[in-house]
Amino acid sequence: MSKVKWKGGALIAPLPAVMVSCGTMEKANVLTIAWTGILNTIPPKTYISIRPERYSYDIIKESGEFVINLTTSNLIKAADFCGVRSGRDHDKFKLLDLTPEKSSEVNCPMIKESPLSMECRVTEIIRLGSHDMFIADIVAVNVDDQYIDSEGRLHLDKCSLAAFAHGEYYELGQKIGSFGFSVRKKKKKKKKTYPGKKDEAR
């Protein structure tokens, strides 16, 4: 097997096709972003890259706020629509039966139907070319309580998260490992003991 060389291109996959809400509770919009990720842990920082011609670009630039809402398989049709239709022409919340929910730290709404929403405040805008990168602090994370167990652990594996890869959407499926499993020591099996049975080696 050999690899064929192509010119440089944006082909990292899979990517999170997140639904980014912006604006206000009274006048909100949603756009779908695949160019996003985590930049830093402490303080928690993220980014979204947006083309300047998009309707939401000026809204986010002026307000300095947005919310990243994770997308599930149930939301993927809405996410696709929000990626190909403009808020200039459509009230996407109303049209797609999405529920705007008040955020705790920013003025723009969360999407209630999303299992996890991250409230973000812009700290820097970097011009890159086709897109501008909005770097932001994650100031609050809101999680649907049905995905939190009795010990406070988050189980996003139960909400059918969706991903984007080269123009196609996929539902995340089978777990094949966990962080650090390649170097984790195996637990020793405990020797079975039977009450009342004498040690035959004595």
MODA-V808209 format. One record per residue. SS is DSSP state (~ for helix, > for strand, _ for the rest). PSI is psi in radians with two decimals (none if undefined). OMEGA is omega in radians with two decimals (* if undefined). Layout:
# MODA-V808209
ss:SS psi:PSI omega:OMEGA
ss:SS psi:PSI omega:OMEGA
This chain:
# MODA-V808209
ss:_ psi:2.34 omega:3.12
ss:_ psi:2.77 omega:3.14
ss:_ psi:2.52 omega:3.10
ss:_ psi:2.29 omega:-3.11
ss:_ psi:2.20 omega:3.00
ss:_ psi:2.90 omega:3.04
ss:_ psi:2.84 omega:-3.09
ss:_ psi:2.41 omega:-3.12
ss:_ psi:2.88 omega:-3.10
ss:_ psi:1.44 omega:-3.04
ss:_ psi:0.40 omega:3.02
ss:_ psi:2.37 omega:-3.12
ss:_ psi:2.69 omega:-0.07
ss:_ psi:2.89 omega:3.11
ss:> psi:2.69 omega:3.08
ss:_ psi:2.05 omega:3.08
ss:_ psi:1.39 omega:-3.03
ss:> psi:2.71 omega:3.07
ss:> psi:2.03 omega:-3.08
ss:> psi:2.09 omega:3.10
ss:> psi:2.56 omega:-3.10
ss:> psi:3.10 omega:-3.10
ss:> psi:-2.50 omega:-3.13
ss:_ psi:3.00 omega:3.09
ss:_ psi:-0.61 omega:-3.11
ss:_ psi:-0.60 omega:-3.13
ss:_ psi:1.54 omega:-3.05
ss:> psi:2.76 omega:3.06
ss:> psi:2.80 omega:3.08
ss:> psi:2.33 omega:2.98
ss:> psi:2.68 omega:3.14
ss:> psi:2.32 omega:-3.08
ss:> psi:2.27 omega:3.01
ss:_ psi:-0.43 omega:3.13
ss:_ psi:1.45 omega:-3.13
ss:> psi:2.89 omega:3.12
ss:> psi:-3.03 omega:3.12
ss:> psi:2.33 omega:3.13
ss:> psi:-0.54 omega:-3.02
ss:> psi:2.69 omega:-3.12
ss:_ psi:-0.89 omega:-3.13
ss:_ psi:1.88 omega:-0.07
ss:_ psi:2.72 omega:-3.14
ss:_ psi:2.11 omega:-3.10
ss:> psi:2.52 omega:3.11
ss:> psi:-3.10 omega:3.06
ss:> psi:2.75 omega:2.90
ss:> psi:2.46 omega:3.08
ss:> psi:2.23 omega:-3.03
ss:> psi:2.46 omega:3.01
ss:_ psi:2.35 omega:-3.11
ss:_ psi:-0.43 omega:-3.12
ss:_ psi:-0.16 omega:-3.13
ss:_ psi:2.54 omega:-3.08
ss:~ psi:-0.70 omega:-3.08
ss:~ psi:-0.28 omega:-3.09
ss:~ psi:-0.93 omega:-3.11
ss:~ psi:-0.61 omega:3.12
ss:~ psi:-0.83 omega:-3.11
ss:~ psi:-0.65 omega:3.13
ss:~ psi:-0.72 omega:-3.10
ss:~ psi:-0.70 omega:-3.09
ss:~ psi:-0.53 omega:-3.08
ss:_ psi:0.39 omega:-3.08
ss:> psi:2.65 omega:2.99
ss:> psi:2.91 omega:3.09
ss:> psi:2.24 omega:3.04
ss:> psi:2.08 omega:3.14
ss:> psi:2.12 omega:-3.14
ss:_ psi:2.54 omega:-3.07
ss:_ psi:2.37 omega:3.08
ss:> psi:3.03 omega:3.11
ss:~ psi:-0.56 omega:3.12
ss:~ psi:-0.37 omega:-3.10
ss:~ psi:-0.01 omega:-2.96
ss:~ psi:-0.55 omega:3.10
ss:~ psi:-0.73 omega:3.08
ss:~ psi:-0.72 omega:3.13
ss:~ psi:-0.73 omega:3.13
ss:~ psi:-0.78 omega:3.13
ss:~ psi:-0.77 omega:-3.12
ss:~ psi:-0.29 omega:3.11
ss:~ psi:-0.31 omega:-3.07
ss:~ psi:-0.11 omega:3.10
ss:_ psi:2.55 omega:-3.03
ss:_ psi:2.52 omega:3.04
ss:_ psi:-0.21 omega:3.04
ss:_ psi:-0.52 omega:-3.03
ss:_ psi:-0.26 omega:-3.02
ss:_ psi:2.47 omega:2.91
ss:_ psi:1.66 omega:-2.98
ss:~ psi:-0.65 omega:3.09
ss:~ psi:-0.84 omega:-3.09
ss:~ psi:-0.79 omega:-3.08
ss:~ psi:-0.61 omega:-3.06
ss:_ psi:0.14 omega:-3.13
ss:_ psi:0.68 omega:3.04
ss:_ psi:2.56 omega:-3.08
ss:_ psi:2.02 omega:3.06
ss:> psi:2.27 omega:-3.11
ss:> psi:2.36 omega:-3.07
ss:_ psi:2.30 omega:3.07
ss:_ psi:2.89 omega:-3.10
ss:_ psi:-0.48 omega:-3.04
ss:_ psi:-0.34 omega:-3.13
ss:_ psi:2.89 omega:-3.07
ss:_ psi:-0.40 omega:-3.14
ss:_ psi:2.64 omega:-3.06
ss:_ psi:2.77 omega:2.93
ss:> psi:2.95 omega:2.99
ss:> psi:2.00 omega:-3.05
ss:_ psi:-0.62 omega:-3.07
ss:_ psi:-0.21 omega:3.12
ss:_ psi:2.46 omega:-3.13
ss:_ psi:-0.40 omega:-3.12
ss:> psi:2.26 omega:-3.12
ss:> psi:2.28 omega:-3.14
ss:> psi:2.07 omega:3.11
ss:> psi:2.27 omega:-3.01
ss:> psi:2.50 omega:3.10
ss:> psi:2.13 omega:-3.05
ss:> psi:2.34 omega:3.09
ss:> psi:-0.36 omega:-3.07
ss:> psi:2.52 omega:3.05
ss:> psi:2.20 omega:-3.11
ss:> psi:2.18 omega:3.10
ss:> psi:2.20 omega:-3.06
ss:_ psi:-0.47 omega:-3.04
ss:_ psi:-1.86 omega:3.11
ss:_ psi:-0.48 omega:-3.10
ss:_ psi:2.71 omega:2.93
ss:> psi:2.39 omega:-3.14
ss:> psi:2.15 omega:3.06
ss:> psi:1.84 omega:3.09
ss:> psi:2.38 omega:-3.03
ss:> psi:2.63 omega:2.97
ss:> psi:2.41 omega:3.02
ss:> psi:1.86 omega:-3.00
ss:> psi:-0.24 omega:3.08
ss:> psi:2.57 omega:3.06
ss:> psi:2.26 omega:-3.10
ss:> psi:2.14 omega:-3.03
ss:> psi:2.35 omega:3.04
ss:_ psi:2.16 omega:-3.00
ss:~ psi:-0.26 omega:3.11
ss:~ psi:-0.24 omega:3.13
ss:~ psi:0.20 omega:3.09
ss:> psi:2.20 omega:-3.10
ss:_ psi:-3.12 omega:-3.05
ss:_ psi:-0.32 omega:3.12
ss:_ psi:0.11 omega:3.09
ss:_ psi:0.21 omega:-3.14
ss:_ psi:2.45 omega:-3.13
ss:> psi:2.37 omega:-3.13
ss:_ psi:1.31 omega:3.12
ss:~ psi:-0.25 omega:3.10
ss:~ psi:-0.27 omega:-3.08
ss:~ psi:0.01 omega:-3.05
ss:_ psi:0.22 omega:3.05
ss:_ psi:1.01 omega:3.11
ss:> psi:2.58 omega:3.14
ss:> psi:2.69 omega:3.12
ss:> psi:2.87 omega:-3.09
ss:> psi:2.35 omega:3.12
ss:> psi:1.92 omega:3.03
ss:_ psi:0.89 omega:3.06
ss:_ psi:0.05 omega:-3.12
ss:> psi:2.63 omega:3.08
ss:> psi:2.50 omega:-3.14
ss:> psi:2.56 omega:3.02
ss:> psi:2.25 omega:3.12
ss:_ psi:2.43 omega:-3.01
ss:_ psi:-2.01 omega:-2.96
ss:_ psi:2.35 omega:3.04
ss:_ psi:2.30 omega:-3.13
ss:_ psi:0.06 omega:3.11
ss:_ psi:3.07 omega:3.06
ss:_ psi:2.78 omega:-3.02
ss:_ psi:2.18 omega:3.10
ss:_ psi:0.06 omega:-3.05
ss:_ psi:-0.42 omega:-3.09
ss:_ psi:-0.37 omega:-3.12
ss:_ psi:0.03 omega:-3.09
ss:_ psi:2.37 omega:3.12
ss:_ psi:2.44 omega:3.12
ss:_ psi:2.46 omega:3.11
ss:_ psi:2.37 omega:3.11
ss:_ psi:2.40 omega:3.12
ss:_ psi:2.34 omega:3.12
ss:_ psi:2.43 omega:3.12
ss:_ psi:2.31 omega:-3.14
ss:_ psi:2.36 omega:3.07
ss:_ psi:2.58 omega:-3.12
ss:_ psi:2.07 omega:-3.12
ss:_ psi:2.32 omega:3.06
ss:_ psi:-0.22 omega:-3.12
ss:_ psi:2.26 omega:-3.13
ss:_ psi:2.61 omega:3.08
ss:_ psi:2.00 omega:-3.04
ss:_ psi:-0.27 omega:-3.11
ss:_ psi:-0.21 omega:-3.11
ss:_ psi:none omega:*
